Amino acid sequence: MLYPTVSDTGALIKPHVWRDRRYVGESGGLVLAWKGMSANLQRADARMRAVYVDFVPYAYGDTDAVALFGNEFAEGLRGAGPSVVTFVLDFPHDAFDEITRTGFVPRLIGRNLHACVITSVDDYLAADPSVHATQIIELLMLQRALANQRRTVSGVELRFQHLLYQSGLLAAYLLEQRMEILSLAPPRRVGEFGHDIDAKVRVRGGTTDIRLGIEVYLQSLGYHRDTIPDYVSRFGLDAMMVVAPRDPWPELAIKFEAREMPARRIVRLNDISSAGGIGVHHLGLSDVINRLGNVAESIDAIWPAAQRSPSEIA
């Protein structure tokens, strides 16, 4: 219905199984599985992604369901029992309210947000196939409107994280802040829960190891106002360094206070050793861009010499 010029629609459809404790949970020590069919519409339209239809036979306990999927999706499963879930991916966290407003159920898994339709098995089998087709089309149109327009920003953000890491800019900044670097991990893989970059540092001349999380984003604070305290709690962080356009502290302070987590703004990273609580340090995006510009100018300055042979340089 969406792509009448595609002659072999059946070639787009394949069976699949979600078998991952992070996505569908486990029971009795065994990872559960959602089995279903998916249609990879990217093969018909580069702007689109896949749509999934899965059979969910399990009766999740409320605590497990909320931990896995968020409140809204857990409530939908509770009402449906064994069910069929139709969903699409690739939504930014700030699309949560819009997904709800359009009548779909948001499913939150770490940093991933899905838009879903949850239907009991009996209701699914009783409905005319045109009903399911209409729901799928509405989901895909929502995906096109909300998700794909953000993918470019997300892709740039990920490349920017790797640039900061691989260029040595982050390491240089930590040293400038009078920190000794014990370890500095590369950016997390897409979809993994947690802060973007993990570091273990120590104030120069000190003896206490500090677990530092580094979060990088290019737009507004958005969903990070909730995930940053989550990261601190889940990973036992001592401090967060936020690379962003604006200082997130005013809004983060409210979130930390609501969770009764002692936190404070630190102007310099090495101030973390002077008082208790979680330290939050802001590195402005404009500052980062200027620093990268200086690195580029330095490379341009030495590049002509680097192109010459050793005998010419001598």
GICORDA-V928244 format. One record per pair of residues at least 24 apart in sequence whose C-alpha atoms are under 6 Angstrom apart, sorted by the first residue. I is the first residue (numbers start at 1). J is the second residue. D is the distance in whole Angstrom. If there is no record, write none. Layout:
# GICORDA-V928244
i=I j=J d=D
i=I j=J d=D
This chain:
# GICORDA-V928244
i=12 j=39 d=5
i=12 j=40 d=6
i=13 j=38 d=5
i=13 j=39 d=4
i=14 j=38 d=5
i=51 j=87 d=6
i=51 j=88 d=5
i=52 j=86 d=6
i=52 j=87 d=5
i=53 j=85 d=6
i=53 j=86 d=4
i=54 j=84 d=6
i=54 j=85 d=5
i=55 j=84 d=5
i=56 j=82 d=6
i=56 j=83 d=5
i=56 j=84 d=6
i=57 j=82 d=5
i=69 j=107 d=5
i=69 j=108 d=5
i=69 j=109 d=6
i=70 j=108 d=5
i=73 j=107 d=5
i=80 j=120 d=5
i=83 j=119 d=5
i=83 j=120 d=4
i=83 j=121 d=5
i=84 j=119 d=5
i=84 j=121 d=6
i=85 j=117 d=6
i=85 j=118 d=5
i=86 j=116 d=6
i=86 j=117 d=5
i=87 j=115 d=6
i=87 j=116 d=4
i=88 j=114 d=6
i=88 j=115 d=6
i=89 j=114 d=5
i=90 j=147 d=6
i=91 j=147 d=5
i=93 j=223 d=6
i=110 j=193 d=5
i=177 j=269 d=6
i=178 j=204 d=5
i=179 j=203 d=5
i=179 j=204 d=5
i=180 j=204 d=5
i=194 j=231 d=6
i=203 j=270 d=6
i=210 j=238 d=6
i=211 j=237 d=5
i=211 j=238 d=5
i=212 j=237 d=6
i=212 j=239 d=5
i=212 j=240 d=6
i=213 j=240 d=5
i=214 j=240 d=6
i=214 j=241 d=5
i=214 j=242 d=6
i=215 j=242 d=5
i=216 j=243 d=5
i=217 j=244 d=5
i=218 j=244 d=6
i=225 j=252 d=6
i=238 j=278 d=5
i=239 j=278 d=5
i=239 j=279 d=4
i=239 j=280 d=6
i=240 j=280 d=5
i=241 j=280 d=6
i=241 j=281 d=5
i=241 j=282 d=6
i=242 j=282 d=5
i=243 j=283 d=5
i=243 j=284 d=6
i=244 j=284 d=6
i=244 j=285 d=5
i=245 j=284 d=6
i=245 j=285 d=5
i=247 j=282 d=6
